Amino acid sequence: MPAVHTTFRSQNHRGGLRQESKALVVAISVLQLAMIVVVWLLALVPMALMALGATVFQAVKPVFAKAPTPVDS
């Protein structure tokens, strides 16, 4: 067992691992961010639509409650 343990960074500088291209890192980061946004939208859009529907229902309900009674002639 060596007296000093090698770290990932020291192995990388010695040429033990291949460097990733910056374009690949940026592309993966953008993809991850896009996936996070999609998941949040999939979670929030149905809740927002239900809240909008409840608001519209509450606004329209008094209109139907005050419907005039038919007059017999």
C-alpha positions, 0 to 999 in steps of 0.5 A: 500500500502506498504511503500517500493515496493518489486522488482523482485530480492527481491521476488526471494530471498524470494522464491516467484519464482522458479529458472531456471536451468542454462542448460535451460538458456544456451540452450535458449541462444544458440537457440536465437543466432542460430535463429539470424544467420539463419535470417541474412543468409536468408537475406544475401545469396540472395544478395550475389548470385545476386552480384556474378551473376552480377560480372560474367555477367560483366566478360562474357559480353565482350567475347560475344561482340567480337565474330568474324564475319563469313567470306564468301568464 
